[in-house]
Amino acid sequence: HFLRHAIAALMAAGGLASSLPRRWYERRLTPALWPLLPLSWLFAGLAGLRRWLFRCAVLRTQRLAVPVIVVGNLTVGGSGKTPLVLWLVERLREAGWRPGIISGGYGGRGAGVHAVAAGSSPALVGDEPLLLARRSGVPVFVGRDRVAAGQALLAAHGECDVIVSDDGLQHYRLQRAVEVVVFDGRGVGNGRLLPAGPLREPLQRLAGVAAVVWNGRREPLVADVASDCPQFDMRLIGQRFVAAGGLADGPADSCEAASLRACKLYALAGIGDPGRFFAQLQALGLEFEAHPFPDHHPYTAADLAFASDGVLLMTEKDAVKCAPIVTGEAWLLPVDAVISGAPGGADLFEIILEKLNGRTTA
């Protein structure tokens, strides 16, 4: 954890924060990244040592009173975990479970543990937890210490009988019943660990996870490493836009894509892969000027000035931060995850239920 933050600070100080992700996903180790290899080897060694210490019980784990499902990733940045968490929470509720959600609150400045309400400040709790609170209808708590966040959630909501952790794959102190790993269409890039590549842990970490979910095309390298693990495809479906204003106040106006085609459109996206959102808008037949931003970008009014003479389109995640500072017409596109079954008819939710119930996966 400390080394990841130290690397992030070095990247920011050296002006590499914006250029490194592009180089990571060039699918090969470019000469510009060679000087970072020693740090990458150090990171790999410390990450492996830390995991071994937890396995040997030198570093202690902690079990919550209810089972925990971790939805995480091996790469830096967003890969589609939040839509999958929403899908999973809905399926759990349909099956009679009473889930709660915990998150690290990345991007929020709040210290300690906080309950997230629909009207919470994204600057305090983070953009993704706020989106989860507005969409899920279940308790959401954030805290960099996920054990403390889970304990606070259960203390406030004793009815909860399962917790879903949005991210936290590497938060080993929190014991978990199920791990699901999400990759997007960028795959693992050059396959190197931070800071020479986008990986937080080696691909061998996939051994033992319950399932791998692909939000985009499958990466052959990962598919081979995880060949014994059930793998599923996820599509994010969104057809109807919702007015960005009044997100915390209940139902808002909505419209079809067709009603926007005659407008001068601008689109912004501050997610792990902005191209995913722009491709989705193109698939809806929209023409627009694209404005990508870094993941979890802290927007200001000046960032949105480019859309002063038109209509602004954005993701749900961006809207929780942009809606209060938008001055013109703006719409967000809610999306829902659709999961395709693995070969042989396996169902992701059934695999998760088997793990929760302590049975061997079929």
Backbone torsions as a table, in degrees:
resi	resn	phi	psi	omega
1	HIS	NA	-47.2	-179.9
2	PHE	-63.5	-43.0	-177.9
3	LEU	-65.8	-38.3	177.4
4	ARG	-60.0	-43.1	-179.9
5	HIS	-69.5	-36.1	177.7
6	ALA	-64.7	-41.4	177.8
7	ILE	-63.7	-42.1	178.8
8	ALA	-61.9	-39.9	179.1
9	ALA	-65.8	-40.9	178.0
10	LEU	-64.3	-40.5	178.2
11	MET	-61.3	-44.8	-178.9
12	ALA	-65.6	-42.1	-178.9
13	ALA	-66.6	-33.3	-178.5
14	GLY	-90.5	3.7	-179.8
15	GLY	70.1	23.7	-176.4
16	LEU	-96.1	-8.6	-172.4
17	ALA	-58.6	-34.4	-177.9
18	SER	-88.4	-28.8	-175.7
19	SER	-90.1	-29.2	-176.7
20	LEU	-61.8	-48.1	-179.7
21	PRO	-54.6	-40.0	178.3
22	ARG	-62.1	-40.8	-179.5
23	ARG	-71.1	-35.0	178.3
24	TRP	-57.7	-38.4	-172.6
25	TYR	-97.4	22.6	172.4
26	GLU	-83.6	4.2	172.5
27	ARG	72.7	3.9	176.6
28	ARG	-149.9	161.7	179.4
29	LEU	-83.3	102.4	-177.2
30	THR	-76.8	155.0	-179.8
31	PRO	-54.5	-30.8	-179.5
32	ALA	-62.8	-22.2	-177.6
33	LEU	-94.4	-10.4	-177.1
34	TRP	-55.6	-41.7	-179.7
35	PRO	-62.5	-18.0	-177.9
36	LEU	-88.5	-6.8	-176.7
37	LEU	-59.5	-42.9	178.0
38	PRO	-57.9	-39.8	176.5
39	LEU	-65.5	-36.5	178.5
40	SER	-64.1	-41.8	178.0
41	TRP	-65.2	-40.1	177.3
42	LEU	-62.7	-43.7	179.4
43	PHE	-60.9	-43.9	-180.0
44	ALA	-62.0	-42.8	-179.6
45	GLY	-64.4	-43.7	-179.4
46	LEU	-69.8	-37.6	178.0
47	ALA	-64.7	-41.8	178.4
48	GLY	-66.6	-40.3	177.9
49	LEU	-62.6	-43.5	-179.3
50	ARG	-61.7	-45.4	179.6
51	ARG	-62.9	-39.9	179.6
52	TRP	-64.9	-39.1	179.5
53	LEU	-64.1	-36.4	175.9
54	PHE	-70.0	-39.8	179.7
55	ARG	-63.4	-36.1	-179.5
56	CYS	-86.4	2.7	178.4
57	ALA	66.5	17.3	170.6
58	VAL	-68.2	-43.3	169.2
59	LEU	-97.8	129.7	-170.7
60	ARG	-86.1	139.7	171.7
61	THR	-98.6	166.6	-178.6
62	GLN	-135.3	133.7	-178.9
63	ARG	-99.9	133.3	173.6
64	LEU	-83.7	169.9	-176.8
65	ALA	-73.3	-12.2	179.7
66	VAL	-129.5	159.2	179.1
67	PRO	-66.6	151.9	-178.3
68	VAL	-120.0	133.4	173.4
69	ILE	-110.0	121.4	178.8
70	VAL	-100.9	124.8	172.0
71	VAL	-108.6	107.3	-173.2
72	GLY	-137.1	-170.6	177.1
73	ASN	-147.3	164.8	178.1
74	LEU	-95.4	-14.4	-176.1
75	THR	-103.4	158.5	175.8
76	VAL	-75.2	141.2	175.9
77	GLY	93.6	172.2	-176.8
78	GLY	-72.4	143.6	177.0
79	SER	-132.5	0.4	-178.3
80	GLY	111.0	20.2	-178.4
81	LYS	-65.4	-41.3	-173.8
82	THR	-62.1	-46.5	175.1
83	PRO	-60.5	-34.7	178.6
84	LEU	-68.7	-38.6	176.0
85	VAL	-60.4	-44.0	178.6
86	LEU	-62.1	-43.1	177.3
87	TRP	-59.6	-46.0	-176.8
88	LEU	-66.4	-42.3	179.0
89	VAL	-61.1	-42.3	179.3
90	GLU	-63.7	-43.3	179.0
91	ARG	-64.3	-39.9	178.1
92	LEU	-62.3	-42.6	179.8
93	ARG	-64.5	-41.0	178.1
94	GLU	-62.2	-30.9	-178.9
95	ALA	-86.8	3.8	175.7
96	GLY	96.2	2.5	176.5
97	TRP	-81.3	162.0	178.2
98	ARG	-122.4	84.7	-172.9
99	PRO	-82.3	158.7	166.5
100	GLY	-129.5	164.5	-177.0
101	ILE	-123.9	137.1	170.0
102	ILE	-121.7	153.6	-178.1
103	SER	-150.9	157.0	176.0
104	GLY	-75.8	-12.6	179.1
105	GLY	68.4	38.1	-177.9
106	TYR	-58.5	134.5	-178.3
107	GLY	94.1	-16.7	177.0
108	GLY	-89.4	152.7	-176.8
109	ARG	-101.5	2.5	-177.5
110	GLY	-72.4	138.6	175.7
111	ALA	-94.9	154.1	179.6
112	GLY	76.4	-152.3	-175.9
113	VAL	-112.3	139.5	-179.6
114	HIS	-136.2	140.0	166.9
115	ALA	-78.1	142.3	-177.7
116	VAL	-108.1	124.1	176.1
117	ALA	-112.4	168.4	-178.3
118	ALA	-59.6	-28.7	-178.6
119	GLY	-98.7	10.2	-179.9
120	SER	-64.0	157.1	178.2
121	SER	-82.6	127.8	176.5
122	PRO	-63.1	-26.1	177.3
123	ALA	-66.5	-26.2	-180.0
124	LEU	-88.5	-47.1	-170.3
125	VAL	-106.1	-11.9	-177.0
126	GLY	97.8	156.1	-174.8
127	ASP	-75.0	-43.8	-177.2
128	GLU	-66.9	-44.0	176.3
129	PRO	-59.6	-37.0	178.5
130	LEU	-66.3	-41.6	175.5
131	LEU	-61.0	-42.9	179.7
132	LEU	-62.6	-40.9	-179.7
133	ALA	-64.4	-38.0	-177.9
134	ARG	-75.3	-31.7	-174.9
135	ARG	-94.9	-31.3	-166.7
136	SER	-84.1	-33.5	-175.6
137	GLY	75.1	15.6	178.4
138	VAL	-124.6	163.7	178.8
139	PRO	-61.8	138.6	177.5
140	VAL	-129.5	128.1	176.8
141	PHE	-127.0	143.6	178.5
142	VAL	-121.1	151.0	176.1
143	GLY	177.4	137.9	178.5
144	ARG	-62.6	-28.8	171.6
145	ASP	-90.6	101.3	-174.3
146	ARG	-70.5	-26.4	174.1
147	VAL	-62.2	-47.5	178.9
148	ALA	-63.6	-38.4	178.5
149	ALA	-63.6	-43.1	178.8
150	GLY	-65.4	-40.5	178.9
151	GLN	-64.7	-41.1	179.2
152	ALA	-65.2	-40.4	178.8
153	LEU	-61.2	-47.1	-177.7
154	LEU	-68.0	-32.9	177.5
155	ALA	-66.1	-35.0	-178.8
156	ALA	-87.1	-24.0	-175.6
157	HIS	-136.1	77.1	-177.5
158	GLY	-64.8	-13.7	179.1
159	GLU	-75.0	-17.9	-177.5
160	CYS	-67.3	133.3	-179.0
161	ASP	-121.1	7.4	173.7
162	VAL	-159.5	145.2	179.0
163	ILE	-120.6	134.8	174.3
164	VAL	-107.1	123.9	179.4
165	SER	-98.4	117.0	174.9
166	ASP	-80.3	105.8	-171.2
167	ASP	74.2	-177.0	-178.8
168	GLY	103.0	14.9	179.0
169	LEU	-58.2	-36.2	-178.5
170	GLN	-92.4	4.4	179.6
171	HIS	-88.1	73.2	-168.4
172	TYR	-68.1	-18.6	-179.8
173	ARG	-63.4	-25.3	178.3
174	LEU	-88.4	114.3	176.1
175	GLN	-67.7	145.3	-178.3
176	ARG	-137.5	149.7	177.9
177	ALA	-89.7	-29.4	-174.3
178	VAL	-141.1	139.9	171.7
179	GLU	-125.0	127.9	174.6
180	VAL	-122.3	128.6	-176.6
181	VAL	-109.7	133.7	-177.6
182	VAL	-113.0	134.0	171.0
183	PHE	-121.2	146.7	172.3
184	ASP	-101.7	-174.2	-173.9
185	GLY	-64.9	-13.6	177.7
186	ARG	-77.4	-13.0	179.0
187	GLY	62.7	-136.0	-177.2
188	VAL	-109.1	11.6	178.5
189	GLY	59.7	-126.8	-178.6
190	ASN	-82.4	0.4	175.8
191	GLY	77.6	7.6	-178.4
192	ARG	-95.1	157.2	176.1
193	LEU	-83.3	162.6	177.9
194	LEU	-53.5	144.7	-4.4
195	PRO	-94.1	4.8	179.5
196	ALA	-78.3	-15.5	178.9
197	GLY	-150.6	-176.8	-173.9
198	PRO	-90.7	-0.1	-172.9
199	LEU	-81.5	136.8	172.9
200	ARG	-85.5	-28.9	179.3
201	GLU	-144.8	160.1	177.4
202	PRO	-64.1	158.2	-179.5
203	LEU	-62.2	-24.7	179.1
204	GLN	-62.2	-15.5	175.9
205	ARG	-60.6	-20.0	-179.0
206	LEU	-69.3	-17.3	177.5
207	ALA	-62.9	122.9	177.1
208	GLY	97.5	-10.8	177.0
209	VAL	-72.8	157.3	-175.9
210	ALA	-72.2	-35.6	-176.2
211	ALA	-165.2	155.7	170.9
212	VAL	-114.6	132.2	-179.9
213	VAL	-117.0	131.6	-176.9
214	TRP	-105.5	114.0	174.6
215	ASN	-95.8	69.9	-174.0
216	GLY	133.2	-168.1	-176.3
217	ARG	-65.7	150.9	-178.9
218	ARG	-79.4	143.7	177.0
219	GLU	-91.9	116.2	-177.3
220	PRO	-55.4	-38.9	-178.6
221	LEU	-61.3	-45.8	-180.0
222	VAL	-68.7	-42.2	-179.1
223	ALA	-58.4	-35.6	178.5
224	ASP	-71.8	-45.8	-179.6
225	VAL	-61.7	-38.4	-177.6
226	ALA	-99.9	31.4	-174.3
227	SER	-62.7	-26.6	179.3
228	ASP	-87.7	-0.2	-176.5
229	CYS	-105.3	134.7	176.1
230	PRO	-57.9	134.6	-178.5
231	GLN	-125.0	137.9	-174.4
232	PHE	-130.1	156.4	176.7
233	ASP	-106.3	139.0	179.6
234	MET	-122.7	130.9	172.4
235	ARG	-114.3	143.0	176.6
236	LEU	-103.5	114.2	-173.4
237	ILE	-105.8	127.3	174.4
238	GLY	-147.3	128.0	-176.8
239	GLN	-121.5	-29.5	-171.6
240	ARG	-117.7	130.8	179.7
241	PHE	-86.1	150.6	179.3
242	VAL	-123.6	139.2	179.1
243	ALA	-59.0	134.0	-175.1
244	ALA	-70.2	-26.1	-179.9
245	GLY	-73.9	148.1	175.1
246	GLY	71.4	29.4	-176.9
247	LEU	-62.0	-32.9	-177.0
248	ALA	-90.6	2.4	-171.7
249	ASP	-108.1	12.4	179.6
250	GLY	105.8	-160.6	-176.3
251	PRO	-56.9	142.3	-179.7
252	ALA	-125.2	167.8	176.9
253	ASP	-61.5	152.6	179.1
254	SER	-139.9	164.6	179.8
255	CYS	-156.0	159.6	175.3
256	GLU	-85.2	161.0	178.8
257	ALA	-60.3	-33.9	-177.1
258	ALA	-58.6	-33.3	-177.8
259	SER	-74.9	-9.2	-179.5
260	LEU	-102.5	-8.5	-171.5
261	ARG	-66.9	-23.2	179.7
262	ALA	-88.1	-3.0	-176.9
263	CYS	-91.9	157.9	170.3
264	LYS	-80.6	115.5	-169.5
265	LEU	-110.8	140.9	171.0
266	TYR	-124.5	142.7	179.3
267	ALA	-127.6	135.5	174.9
268	LEU	-124.3	151.7	177.5
269	ALA	-152.9	122.6	175.4
270	GLY	-117.4	62.0	-179.0
271	ILE	-120.1	179.0	-177.2
272	GLY	-56.1	-43.4	178.6
273	ASP	-131.0	88.9	-177.8
274	PRO	-55.8	-28.3	-179.7
275	GLY	-58.8	-27.6	178.2
276	ARG	-61.4	-44.4	-178.7
277	PHE	-68.9	-42.6	-179.3
278	PHE	-64.0	-38.0	177.5
279	ALA	-65.2	-35.5	179.2
280	GLN	-66.4	-40.2	177.2
281	LEU	-65.3	-40.4	177.6
282	GLN	-62.8	-37.8	178.8
283	ALA	-65.3	-23.3	176.6
284	LEU	-86.4	5.1	176.6
285	GLY	81.9	22.5	-177.6
286	LEU	-100.9	141.8	173.3
287	GLU	-109.8	134.1	-171.1
288	PHE	-157.3	166.0	172.6
289	GLU	-97.6	121.2	-173.8
290	ALA	-88.8	138.4	177.7
291	HIS	-133.1	92.4	177.3
292	PRO	-78.1	145.8	175.8
293	PHE	-129.9	160.4	176.0
294	PRO	-62.2	154.0	177.3
295	ASP	-58.1	136.8	179.4
296	HIS	63.8	28.5	-177.5
297	HIS	-60.8	133.4	177.2
298	PRO	-84.3	90.4	-172.5
299	TYR	-65.1	146.8	169.3
300	THR	-123.2	168.1	180.0
301	ALA	-59.6	-33.4	-179.9
302	ALA	-64.6	-30.2	179.1
303	ASP	-64.8	-25.2	-175.2
304	LEU	-100.8	4.8	-175.6
305	ALA	-62.0	-25.9	-177.9
306	PHE	-62.5	-20.4	-175.7
307	ALA	-99.1	17.3	-173.9
308	SER	-64.6	-23.3	-177.0
309	ASP	-109.6	19.8	-178.2
310	GLY	-155.2	-159.7	-177.7
311	VAL	-108.2	134.0	-176.7
312	LEU	-101.0	131.6	176.0
313	LEU	-114.6	141.2	-176.6
314	MET	-153.0	168.6	175.2
315	THR	-79.7	164.0	174.8
316	GLU	-59.7	-41.5	-178.2
317	LYS	-62.0	-41.8	178.0
318	ASP	-70.1	-33.0	-174.7
319	ALA	-65.7	-29.8	-179.1
320	VAL	-64.6	-23.4	177.5
321	LYS	-99.4	-32.8	-174.5
322	CYS	-83.9	-30.7	-174.7
323	ALA	-52.8	-42.4	-178.6
324	PRO	-68.7	-16.9	-176.2
325	ILE	-114.0	0.9	177.2
326	VAL	-73.9	134.9	179.9
327	THR	-106.8	-23.3	-179.3
328	GLY	-107.7	-159.5	-179.8
329	GLU	-75.9	130.8	-178.4
330	ALA	-147.0	142.1	-178.7
331	TRP	-132.9	146.9	174.2
332	LEU	-115.0	157.7	-179.6
333	LEU	-115.1	100.4	175.4
334	PRO	-67.2	143.6	178.3
335	VAL	-128.2	151.8	175.9
336	ASP	-124.4	142.8	179.8
337	ALA	-81.8	137.9	172.7
338	VAL	-121.7	121.9	-175.8
339	ILE	-103.8	127.9	176.4
340	SER	-95.6	139.6	-176.8
341	GLY	-68.0	154.2	176.4
342	ALA	-75.5	162.6	176.2
343	PRO	-55.0	142.0	-178.5
344	GLY	91.3	1.3	175.1
345	GLY	84.8	10.1	179.3
346	ALA	-63.3	146.4	-179.5
347	ASP	-118.1	129.4	-176.3
348	LEU	-58.2	-44.9	-177.2
349	PHE	-66.7	-36.5	178.1
350	GLU	-64.9	-38.5	176.7
351	ILE	-62.0	-42.9	179.0
352	ILE	-64.2	-42.2	179.2
353	LEU	-62.3	-40.1	179.3
354	GLU	-61.3	-40.9	177.7
355	LYS	-64.8	-42.8	-179.1
356	LEU	-63.9	-35.9	-177.1
357	ASN	-87.2	2.3	175.2
358	GLY	76.6	20.9	178.6
359	ARG	-101.3	155.9	178.2
360	THR	-71.5	135.3	-179.8
361	THR	-64.4	134.0	-179.6
362	ALA	-67.8	NA	NA
